[in-house]
């Protein structure tokens, strides 16, 4: 009997599943799972900043502030990037569902102590999608059910 190598796509998926999720990947997965673009997150981030620092007054250069917020979001999603300041991640957690503790655990802890995180939506037992999902082989049952519904 001849043994054929596994297809390249399957091999790439198994390698990706073996690698630890980075803080930047976690933020990207959670943002995408919430259905928000980077620009939408930047606008909301900017609105929060305006309310905190300016109250009801609006600064003159509105576009510059949104551009800075967008740059912040984009920088946090660059592979290898990580936030130095916990309040930034806490604010992002108010914009889309994510757990700041999970984010900082990905930064501070060795890979063998990382929480189990879904490779599709970024949920974990700390911030489960759909309220009650469980992880099976690096993907949560909510994402598996969604893929099965799409395939049917």
Beta strands, then each sheet from edge to edge (+ up, - down):
strand 1: 135-136
strand 2: 139-140
sheet 1: 1+ 2-
end
